[in-house]
Amino acid sequence: SPRHMATVGVSLLRALVDEVDRSGHDGRELLVAAGIPSTVLENPEARVTPEQYDRIQLLALRTTGDPALGLHMGESASISSFGMAGHVASLSGTLGEALDVLLTYYRLVADTSPPRIVADGDRIHIVFEIMRSADRLCNRLRQEFALTRMEAIAEAFVRGRRRDEVEIWFEHSRPPYADEY
């Protein structure tokens, strides 16, 4: 979808607001400061524009002072951060089924291209093409959040198995907090 037509589901907005609250700040106040009515969180079908989502992300980064906010959101967020698609995926019998559900219903989360699954021999790549922002910090936050949530979903299916061959690559350069990865 063209950027001006894209929207972001309230489940992602809620994950951000919840992380701001966990940091000791008022996430609903940030919503209002970003020009988003705080009542939007009560409507599971609500959407915000990418510009509104960028504003709240930048405010959250500044307010919390946490450059790894996307990682922390991903660690703390519940399966509902991917909305109904996340709930259905969590009921899947295998990681493959869970990924299929997430890919099929990804537009419930955001009006962007869903991740792609690319098979490469005995390896599988999950490639995200995140909704682009004019701000590189917003892009990084989105990427870190999405991949941290995907790792948490995968963990539910591979618990106790070898994980030493897992690699996660980002298009942004190594941040100062890379040890948290």
C-alpha positions, 0 to 999 in steps of 0.5 A: 500500500502507498504510505499515505493509505497505510495504517497501523493496528491498535495492537501495535500501539497498545504494545508501545503504550504498555512499554512506556507505562512499564518504564514509569511514564504515562503512555496515554499522555504520550498518545495525547501529545502525539495527537491520538485520542487515548480512547483509541486503545479501547477499540480493537478495530482502531487504526492510526496513520504511519505518521501518528505511529511515528510521532508516538514512537519518537515521543516514547524514545525521548520520554523513556530514554531507552534506545532499545525500546523496540527490543524491550517492547518485543520482550514484554509484549503479549501474543496480542501484540499481533492482534487476533493473528497472534492469538490464532498463531499461538494455537497452532501445532507447529512453528510452520503453522503459526507462521502461516497464520501470521502471514495470512492475517498480517494485514490485521496488524498493519497495512504493510507487506507481511514477512516472507518465508524464504527456504534456502536448503536446510535453512529458513529465512524470515524476511521483514519489509517493515513499513518505512518511516522518514525517521531511522529510529522509528524504522529500527524500533519497528524492526527490533520489535517485530523480530523480537516478537517473532523470536518469542513466538518461535521459542514457544515451538522450539523450546529445549531444542538447539538454537545455536544456529539462529541468526538475526540480521538487521539493515541498520548498523550495530547499535551501542546496546547490541549486547542486549540482542 
